[in-house]
């Protein structure tokens, strides 16, 4: 054993003169903060012979177990004297205390959990997840947003209405509206923040000659908290709009299929056709409930009668 100094850092300084460049050794040091806890150091220099390296590698774990693994709360592996300086040990402790590296998916989940804690949500087991705002009854609507959506019912030409959530009032606000063709749809939707979009799309694929399409746009660059809020309130927003249009009557039906995208740039005619089940064979049209109706001129397959 070596004479004990006033602190572990001082012990590490005087340890330097006892270490050899080619001789491995085990070092057991009592910690300063908790005198009942110990640090196990395995010093195996790069210039040690292969036999000694193998011996120390195979006995390192058994040594601490035989002495009582519970008292060794930290361990350190060193191959150079420089690895056992006070500065090196402080760097080791910072590394131990640092959060573990996460994959992109793990980091996203951690951010979501942090946002849930900030919002004050509690775990409900198998119960349905609550909206962060609105508490399951949906968001309140500003009069401008409600009137803009109701106005779509009387449209027989393409128009877009974009709604956003105002966190300070916990309500849906009208962001913008415009007459746009399907070719200009993608450029009309914000690319840096979530939004709800109601789009009157005149087309030849629908039985009614057009659809009112609900689009939930949530770009990947959006803040995690906003993404959660918009996602949780999307269904209630769709149902509220469905109720408004039912009250006022509508030239085109509100499509039963809802469109979601994380990249507004992908919204074009082909994307809407696929999302609304309009991408069937030529001569097929889609009913208002989203089911496909075969071309009347083409006979349907008749199942043979059983014996």
Secondary structure, DSSP 8 states (H G I E B T S, - for coil): -----SSHHHHHHHHTTT--SS--EEEEEE-SS-TT-EEEEEE--TTS-HHHHHHHHHHHHHHHHHH-GGGEEEEEEESSGGGGSHHHHHHHHHHHHS-----HHHHHHHHHHHHHHHHT----TTS----SSSTTS--EE-HHHHHHHHHGGG--S-EEEEEEEETTTTEEEEEEEE---GGGHHHHS-SSS-EEEEEEEE-SSBTTSEEEEEEEE--TTS-HHHHHHHHHHHHHHHHHHHHHHHHH--SSEE-SS-EEES-GGG-SHHHHHHHTT--S-TT-EE-TTS-EE--TTS---------
